[in-house]
Amino acid sequence: EAPTIDNEFYNIALAHLNNSIENYPNNPDNYYKKALVLETFGNYEMALLEAKRATTLKANDADYLYLLAKLYALDNNPNLAIATAQDAIKAGASESMLYGLMADMYYVSDSLQLALDYIEKALDENKESQTYRYTKGKIHLAMGDTVMAERELLRSLEGGGENKETYLVLSDINMAKRRYELAGRYLNEILETTYVTGV
């Protein structure tokens, strides 16, 4: 089977970066770029190792720390993700790029008020983000506020969103409220989305 363009790029980029690392082992940018390539192709474990090497060689680089925070989040390590995101902000990274990540990490850490504070900041920067609205809805639901949760989840669907997880949560909320017809409608949306997209 012929390799895809993506696979060709992946192999060429990694070969080039490995050669650069061999020739210039103390250049942190090579490890950073290798981490970016590995992240792009879903190899998060190896990307995390390379990002750590980059920050070991250059500890206060905002871009390196931002990538490392993202990779800790993908590695389900919320404490290190939050601490590294805070270091990235101190190093000069754009705070708005990190608000959503920190909200997610505080949410999985069950620090719900902090999660809500950060998702509000994220929405201040990007009011149209369906992802942020969904996250805000999840946080409200975890806090026991189903009214606000439902409102934010519905807002996350505005603009043609087809997030099956959102429909599932909305169905659960309405089942709990004994609004069975509405709950069924949301379940039907999941089935229709799955049928149309095949996902």
Secondary structure as UniProt FT lines:
FT   HELIX           5..23
FT   TURN            25..26
FT   HELIX           28..40
FT   TURN            41..42
FT   HELIX           44..57
FT   TURN            59..60
FT   HELIX           62..74
FT   TURN            75..76
FT   HELIX           78..90
FT   TURN            91..92
FT   HELIX           95..108
FT   TURN            109..110
FT   HELIX           112..125
FT   TURN            127..128
FT   HELIX           130..142
FT   TURN            143..144
FT   HELIX           146..156
FT   TURN            157..160
FT   HELIX           164..176
FT   TURN            177..178
FT   HELIX           180..197
//
